[in-house]
Amino acid sequence: MTMDCKAYRAERIFDGDQVLTDHAVVVSGEQIVSVQPVAELDTATPVEDLATPVEDLGDVLLSPGFVDLQVNGGGGIMLGDVQNVDDVAQICAAHISLGTTALLPTLITDAPDNTQRVAEIGAAAWKAQVPGFHGLHMEGPHLSAARKGAHDAQLIRPMTYEDLEVYAAAASDLPNLLITVAPETVPVETIAKLVGYGAVVSLGHSGASYDVAISAAEAGATSVTHLFNAMSPLQHRDPGMVGAALNCGSLHVGLIADGIHVDPAAIQLAMRAKQDPARIYLVTDAMSVAGTEKTRFELGGRTIFRMNGRLTLEDGTLAGADVDFSSSLRVMVKQVGVSLEEALRMATRYPAEVIGRSNQVGTLQAGARSDFIALDYDFGVKAVWLGGTKIH
């Protein structure tokens, strides 16, 4: 071991794949060096200065930090309202405190000028190395108005050449750009062009038929946004977007596991039906109230109410989710019945795979970023390390 290494021992360690006991995570600065048995650490070396310091964290589960690809806001700010890099940092900081160490702040359907403005601020946030910021998710505006959910129907529109220019620049300037589109409104040639820019294309807010969704996947779309919500349902004569999401092995599938957006029984069915190699991964779909005690906020001039674990418009339409990954893991393990390891993969490794970063985040493998968290037995976040430094 080198002199700048430090090891963290915990009762259990999830390395991104499996839960290990009697192991330690060895870090050097901002990188993971290894996960290895405690017995193999060099703490017994007679040269004290060369020994690897070991911090015993006790009765916790050490895990890679959560990876969230759908975060509309946090810390009292919606992404669409950010004015500068500091505002982006405020959103990220709120989620870091909740255990998410890599996130894609998400812009809900907005006007062209604001979309470009947010993309430019996002590029500046990446250049400034804002902690936790790993790119942007553009959820709209190229969606189905009939499946708009809480999106403003007046802002939903076809994709133009000017939009493509904005997305091409953003894909170049950001480490990751995820774009949600309704495939019945965006031609397969355009989807292929977006993928060619380096964007990850996700399908959502769509009434597309099964065949249209599969054609979009064949054109390069690799994800589906918040399964079951705001999409054509699974029916026996038209499997719809839900059927394509589950039956297509190349489509990763985002899921809001708050017990409200999707019933646990439906999640059980989806987990059994999902075809490999792509997986179902967790998202929070969090809004500006994440990390705060606020009970309402504004979205495009409309008031969103926070009550009993729900975020809704005045008419009861769900508007994002009031959930964090700790709560999602409780739902997945205690109500859905998935294994501890699979639930943790869904919040770490699988979303990292969607954006092609599974060797950097969502894992404790050698060479990955030293972003990790300590969880108690009820998935509460006890501590957070970012780049090897404990910040919570």
DOFI-692207 format. One line per field, with one value per residue (C-alpha): residue number from 1; x, y, z. Coordinates in nm, 2 decimals, decimal comma. Example, Ala and Ser with C-alpha at 12.3 -4.5 7.8 and 13.67 -1.06 7.14 Angstrom:
2
pos	[1:2]
px	[1,23:1,37]
py	[-0,45:-0,11]
pz	[0,78:0,71]
***
This chain:
392
pos	[1:2:3:4:5:6:7:8:9:10:11:12:13:14:15:16:17:18:19:20:21:22:23:24:25:26:27:28:29:30:31:32:33:34:35:36:37:38:39:40:41:42:43:44:45:46:47:48:49:50:51:52:53:54:55:56:57:58:59:60:61:62:63:64:65:66:67:68:69:70:71:72:73:74:75:76:77:78:79:80:81:82:83:84:85:86:87:88:89:90:91:92:93:94:95:96:97:98:99:100:101:102:103:104:105:106:107:108:109:110:111:112:113:114:115:116:117:118:119:120:121:122:123:124:125:126:127:128:129:130:131:132:133:134:135:136:137:138:139:140:141:142:143:144:145:146:147:148:149:150:151:152:153:154:155:156:157:158:159:160:161:162:163:164:165:166:167:168:169:170:171:172:173:174:175:176:177:178:179:180:181:182:183:184:185:186:187:188:189:190:191:192:193:194:195:196:197:198:199:200:201:202:203:204:205:206:207:208:209:210:211:212:213:214:215:216:217:218:219:220:221:222:223:224:225:226:227:228:229:230:231:232:233:234:235:236:237:238:239:240:241:242:243:244:245:246:247:248:249:250:251:252:253:254:255:256:257:258:259:260:261:262:263:264:265:266:267:268:269:270:271:272:273:274:275:276:277:278:279:280:281:282:283:284:285:286:287:288:289:290:291:292:293:294:295:296:297:298:299:300:301:302:303:304:305:306:307:308:309:310:311:312:313:314:315:316:317:318:319:320:321:322:323:324:325:326:327:328:329:330:331:332:333:334:335:336:337:338:339:340:341:342:343:344:345:346:347:348:349:350:351:352:353:354:355:356:357:358:359:360:361:362:363:364:365:366:367:368:369:370:371:372:373:374:375:376:377:378:379:380:381:382:383:384:385:386:387:388:389:390:391:392]
px	[0,00:0,11:0,14:-0,17:-0,40:-0,67:-0,90:-1,26:-1,39:-1,76:-1,97:-2,10:-1,97:-2,16:-1,91:-2,16:-2,23:-2,24:-2,24:-1,92:-1,82:-1,48:-1,37:-1,24:-1,25:-0,91:-0,90:-0,63:-0,75:-1,04:-1,00:-1,09:-0,78:-0,95:-1,20:-1,02:-1,04:-0,94:-0,68:-0,49:-0,44:-0,08:-0,15:0,09:0,39:0,67:0,73:0,45:0,46:0,39:0,09:-0,25:-0,47:-0,79:-1,11:-1,36:-1,71:-1,88:-2,23:-2,31:-2,34:-2,08:-2,20:-2,12:-2,31:-2,65:-2,67:-2,99:-3,07:-3,39:-3,37:-3,59:-3,47:-3,37:-3,26:-3,55:-3,47:-3,60:-3,35:-3,55:-3,52:-3,14:-2,96:-2,60:-2,36:-2,41:-2,78:-2,69:-2,45:-2,74:-2,95:-2,66:-2,57:-2,93:-2,91:-2,56:-2,69:-2,94:-2,67:-2,68:-2,32:-2,38:-2,69:-2,83:-3,03:-3,34:-3,52:-3,89:-4,05:-3,96:-3,94:-3,65:-3,46:-3,47:-3,37:-3,06:-2,99:-3,00:-2,78:-2,52:-2,53:-2,50:-2,19:-2,04:-2,13:-1,93:-1,64:-1,65:-1,66:-1,96:-1,97:-2,22:-2,30:-2,26:-2,46:-2,82:-3,14:-3,38:-3,72:-3,92:-4,04:-4,07:-4,34:-4,70:-4,94:-5,19:-4,94:-4,80:-4,85:-4,75:-4,57:-4,71:-4,90:-4,85:-4,47:-4,47:-4,36:-4,19:-3,81:-3,66:-3,32:-3,24:-3,32:-3,08:-2,81:-2,86:-2,85:-2,54:-2,36:-2,48:-2,37:-2,03:-1,99:-2,13:-2,01:-2,36:-2,68:-3,00:-3,30:-3,65:-3,87:-4,20:-4,10:-4,43:-4,33:-3,95:-3,86:-3,62:-3,37:-3,36:-3,32:-3,02:-2,88:-2,91:-2,73:-2,47:-2,41:-2,34:-2,67:-2,86:-3,21:-3,49:-3,86:-4,13:-4,45:-4,57:-4,87:-4,66:-4,75:-4,53:-4,39:-4,31:-4,12:-3,93:-3,83:-3,70:-3,49:-3,35:-3,26:-3,05:-3,28:-3,16:-3,38:-3,75:-3,85:-4,04:-4,21:-4,59:-4,63:-4,73:-4,71:-4,93:-5,02:-4,97:-5,27:-5,32:-5,37:-5,13:-4,85:-4,77:-4,47:-4,49:-4,47:-4,17:-3,99:-4,02:-3,98:-3,69:-3,35:-3,17:-3,40:-3,30:-3,61:-3,63:-3,87:-4,01:-4,03:-4,23:-4,52:-4,74:-4,64:-4,63:-4,80:-4,55:-4,74:-4,69:-4,32:-4,30:-4,46:-4,22:-3,91:-4,01:-4,09:-3,79:-3,57:-3,19:-2,93:-3,08:-3,22:-3,48:-3,31:-3,44:-3,49:-3,64:-3,80:-3,73:-3,85:-3,73:-3,86:-3,60:-3,38:-3,61:-3,92:-4,12:-4,48:-4,54:-4,36:-4,43:-4,39:-4,45:-4,69:-4,88:-4,87:-4,74:-4,86:-4,66:-4,86:-4,85:-4,55:-4,71:-4,65:-4,96:-5,12:-5,44:-5,64:-5,45:-5,22:-4,89:-4,61:-4,27:-4,21:-4,14:-3,90:-3,53:-3,33:-3,33:-3,71:-3,70:-3,48:-3,72:-4,01:-3,80:-3,68:-3,97:-4,27:-4,16:-3,94:-3,62:-3,29:-3,08:-2,81:-3,05:-3,21:-2,87:-2,77:-3,08:-2,97:-2,60:-2,46:-2,76:-2,82:-2,45:-2,47:-2,74:-2,50:-2,20:-2,02:-2,03:-1,65:-1,65:-1,96:-2,21:-1,92:-1,63:-1,41:-1,05:-1,02:-1,37:-1,43:-1,41:-1,78:-1,94:-2,20:-2,27:-2,62:-2,79:-3,01:-3,31:-3,12:-3,08:-2,78:-2,53:-2,23:-2,13:-1,78:-1,72:-1,38:-1,25:-1,35:-1,62:-1,87:-2,17]
py	[0,00:0,36:0,61:0,80:0,50:0,47:0,17:0,17:-0,14:-0,20:-0,49:-0,52:-0,38:-0,37:-0,34:-0,27:-0,64:-0,83:-0,78:-0,88:-0,93:-0,90:-0,67:-0,31:-0,05:0,10:0,45:0,68:1,04:1,04:0,68:0,34:0,12:-0,21:-0,39:-0,67:-0,89:-0,72:-0,99:-0,89:-0,53:-0,43:-0,28:-0,52:-0,39:-0,30:0,03:0,23:0,51:0,26:0,10:0,16:0,34:0,16:0,33:0,09:0,22:-0,05:-0,17:-0,01:-0,11:0,06:0,11:0,31:0,64:0,64:0,74:0,93:1,01:1,20:1,49:1,79:1,99:2,00:2,23:2,46:2,51:2,36:2,31:2,53:2,82:2,81:3,14:3,03:2,75:2,81:2,72:2,39:2,32:2,38:2,12:1,87:1,94:1,86:1,52:1,45:1,48:1,21:0,97:1,05:1,12:1,13:1,29:1,43:1,74:1,72:1,99:1,95:2,06:2,42:2,70:2,69:2,99:2,85:2,51:2,66:2,87:2,57:2,37:2,65:2,67:2,29:2,31:2,57:2,35:2,06:2,29:2,41:2,05:2,10:1,81:1,54:1,70:1,44:1,60:1,69:1,51:1,69:1,55:1,70:1,91:1,66:1,45:1,35:1,61:1,33:1,18:1,50:1,42:1,74:1,89:2,21:2,11:2,46:2,40:2,05:2,08:1,90:1,89:2,15:2,20:2,47:2,21:1,97:2,23:2,29:1,91:1,86:2,14:2,00:1,65:1,78:2,01:1,77:1,43:1,29:1,41:1,21:1,32:1,18:1,19:1,04:0,82:0,89:1,26:1,22:1,02:0,73:0,92:1,20:0,95:0,81:1,16:1,23:0,91:1,00:1,33:1,12:1,16:0,88:0,87:0,76:0,70:0,84:1,06:0,86:0,69:0,50:0,15:-0,14:-0,14:0,23:0,19:-0,10:0,09:0,37:0,12:-0,02:0,34:0,37:0,46:0,27:0,37:0,42:0,70:0,62:0,29:0,27:0,65:0,87:0,59:0,36:0,06:-0,31:-0,46:-0,80:-0,66:-0,37:-0,42:-0,05:0,13:-0,08:-0,40:-0,27:-0,15:-0,50:-0,72:-0,54:-0,65:-0,33:-0,09:0,00:0,11:0,38:0,32:0,55:0,32:0,53:0,29:0,56:0,60:0,22:-0,04:-0,29:-0,58:-0,41:-0,37:-0,74:-0,83:-0,60:-0,74:-1,09:-0,98:-0,76:-0,91:-0,90:-0,76:-0,42:-0,37:-0,18:0,10:0,34:0,72:0,96:1,21:1,45:1,81:2,13:2,03:1,74:1,80:2,07:2,09:2,30:2,19:2,36:2,51:2,66:2,49:2,70:2,92:2,63:2,54:2,19:2,06:1,83:1,60:1,25:1,15:1,29:1,59:1,69:1,97:2,11:1,86:1,56:1,49:1,35:1,61:1,44:1,23:1,31:1,02:0,96:0,64:0,53:0,52:0,35:0,08:0,01:-0,03:-0,26:-0,48:-0,48:-0,45:-0,57:-0,85:-0,81:-0,91:-0,65:-0,68:-0,63:-0,33:-0,17:-0,25:-0,07:0,25:0,23:0,01:-0,01:0,36:0,40:0,15:0,35:0,64:0,42:0,52:0,19:0,18:0,53:0,56:0,32:0,08:0,03:-0,14:-0,04:0,29:0,42:0,75:0,72:0,83:0,60:0,61:0,43:0,30:0,17:-0,14:0,06:0,22:0,55:0,75:0,77:0,93:1,03:1,05:1,23:1,20:1,02:1,31:1,27:1,55:1,43]
pz	[0,00:-0,06:0,22:0,12:0,13:0,39:0,46:0,58:0,75:0,80:0,91:0,55:0,23:-0,10:-0,38:-0,66:-0,71:-0,38:-0,01:0,16:0,53:0,69:0,41:0,38:0,12:0,04:-0,11:-0,22:-0,27:-0,51:-0,63:-0,50:-0,47:-0,38:-0,17:0,01:0,31:0,63:0,70:0,39:0,49:0,57:0,91:1,07:0,88:1,13:0,95:1,10:0,84:0,56:0,73:0,58:0,84:0,91:1,02:1,17:1,09:1,29:1,24:0,90:0,54:0,32:-0,04:-0,35:-0,34:-0,51:-0,88:-0,97:-1,34:-1,27:-1,03:-1,11:-0,82:-0,46:-0,18:-0,26:-0,63:-0,95:-1,23:-1,46:-1,22:-1,17:-1,24:-1,20:-1,11:-0,74:-0,78:-0,95:-0,66:-0,41:-0,59:-0,59:-0,23:-0,12:-0,28:-0,16:0,19:0,11:-0,02:-0,39:-0,50:-0,88:-1,03:-1,35:-1,27:-1,48:-1,68:-1,71:-2,04:-2,09:-2,35:-2,61:-2,46:-2,10:-2,23:-2,39:-2,09:-1,85:-2,08:-2,08:-1,70:-1,68:-1,90:-1,66:-1,36:-1,51:-1,59:-1,23:-1,11:-0,89:-0,65:-0,75:-1,09:-1,37:-1,65:-1,74:-1,82:-2,06:-1,99:-2,27:-2,44:-2,73:-2,56:-2,61:-2,49:-2,42:-2,18:-2,03:-1,66:-1,48:-1,78:-1,93:-2,25:-2,40:-2,40:-2,55:-2,92:-3,20:-3,22:-3,45:-3,61:-3,35:-3,07:-3,23:-3,22:-2,85:-2,78:-2,99:-2,80:-2,46:-2,55:-2,63:-2,32:-2,06:-1,94:-1,98:-2,16:-2,12:-2,33:-2,28:-2,59:-2,70:-3,00:-3,19:-3,20:-3,28:-3,60:-3,57:-3,78:-3,53:-3,24:-3,42:-3,47:-3,10:-3,01:-3,26:-3,07:-2,76:-2,59:-2,41:-2,55:-2,31:-2,41:-2,20:-2,17:-2,47:-2,61:-2,86:-2,98:-2,90:-3,26:-3,26:-2,92:-3,05:-3,37:-3,14:-2,95:-3,28:-3,37:-3,05:-2,76:-2,46:-2,17:-2,06:-1,83:-1,51:-1,60:-1,60:-1,55:-1,84:-2,10:-2,30:-2,08:-2,14:-2,31:-2,47:-2,82:-2,79:-2,54:-2,57:-2,42:-2,10:-2,30:-2,50:-2,19:-2,03:-2,34:-2,51:-2,37:-2,48:-2,29:-1,94:-1,74:-1,48:-1,19:-0,91:-0,61:-0,36:-0,33:-0,49:-0,85:-0,90:-0,67:-0,53:-0,69:-1,03:-0,95:-0,87:-1,20:-1,39:-1,21:-1,32:-1,68:-1,76:-2,03:-1,99:-2,04:-1,96:-1,61:-1,41:-1,22:-0,95:-0,99:-0,74:-0,98:-0,69:-0,69:-0,53:-0,18:-0,16:0,13:0,28:0,50:0,25:0,19:-0,14:-0,44:-0,78:-1,11:-1,42:-1,24:-1,08:-0,72:-0,62:-0,29:-0,06:0,16:0,29:0,08:-0,24:-0,46:-0,66:-0,86:-0,72:-0,93:-0,77:-1,07:-0,95:-1,00:-0,94:-0,63:-0,26:-0,21:-0,16:-0,23:0,13:0,12:-0,23:-0,09:0,19:-0,06:-0,28:-0,01:0,24:0,01:-0,33:-0,18:-0,39:-0,24:-0,06:-0,33:-0,62:-0,46:-0,41:-0,77:-0,88:-0,70:-0,79:-1,06:-1,30:-1,34:-1,39:-1,67:-1,84:-1,89:-1,96:-1,63:-1,44:-1,40:-1,24:-1,02:-0,86:-0,78:-0,55:-0,81:-0,84:-1,03:-0,96:-0,78:-0,40:-0,36:-0,10:0,18:0,51:0,57:0,88:0,88:0,77:0,48:0,66:0,55:0,83:0,64:0,29:0,14:-0,19:-0,36:-0,05:0,19:0,44:0,39:0,59]
***
